[in-house]
C-alpha cells in the first residue's frame, strides 16, 4: 500500500504583510498552527509536509539584491542575507507549531536541493523521509538555492513542492493533493465570484477574467505563478491543487474531515 502524503502551503500573503518588510501576521500564523494541531490530534498518523511562502521577508530582500529580472546570480552577501531572512520567517512558524505541541522540523531547501540553469540538478530528501516515517511534520519554504551554472536562484515554495512531489512518487509514496492556505475564498473572476475549477482547457479563457492582486514585495509571480505550477503538477503527475480561505470557519480542519469547503481546484 502506498503511503499518502499531503503538501500544504501557508501563503506568504497570509502569514505576512507583503506591503511591509519583515511583517509577520502573528494572528494568522497562530490560527493556522492551531488548526494543524487539531488535525494532527484527530489524525496522528497523517503524513504532512508544510511549506511557507517567503512573504515580506524573502521577497523584500530578493528585490533588494536582485541583479536581473530572472532573479539569478546574487552576490555572496545577497545570497546569505536572503537565506537568513527566509529561514527567520520559517523558524517563527516552527516555533508556533511546537508551542501547539506539533512535532515539526525545519528543512531549508538550500541544504537538500541544487539546481543547474534554474532546473533541479541534485536533491537529497532522506531527512524529509525520516520525518515522514516518524510522523514529524517537515517544514520547507521558498528559498534561494545554489545553482551550478548561474551561481544562485530563487526557488518558490510551488517549485519546491513540484520537485518534492516528483521525488516522493519515485520512491513509492502517494501525494494526495497540494493544499494552499489563503486569506481569500479562492481565485475570483471579474465579477468577484470564486472560480470552482481551473484546468489546462479553460485556463486561457479564465486567465482573462481573473482578478489579480499584486503586492509591493513579490518576486515570484503571485497567484499566476501558483496556478501555472499547479497546472504543471496536475499535467505531469495527475495531482490536483486546492486554494481556499484557511483562516475562515476552521476551514483547514474541515477540509481534512472531508467536509465541503469553498475554494478553487486546479487540476
Buried (B, 14 or more C-beta within 10 A) or exposed (E): EEEEBBBBBBBBBBBBBBEEBBBBBEEBBEBBBBBBBBBBEEEEEBBBBBBBBBBBBBBBBBBBBBEEEEBBBBEEEBBEBBBEBBBEBBBBBBEBBEEBEBEBBBBBBBBBBBBBEBEBBEBEBEEBBEBBEEEBBBBBBBBBBBBEEBBBBBBBBBBBBBBBBBBBBEEEBEBEBBBBBBBBBBBBEEEEEBBEEBBEEEBEEBEEEBBEEEBEBBBBBBBBBBBBBBBBBBEEBEBBBBBBBBBBEBBBBBBBEEEEBEBBBBB
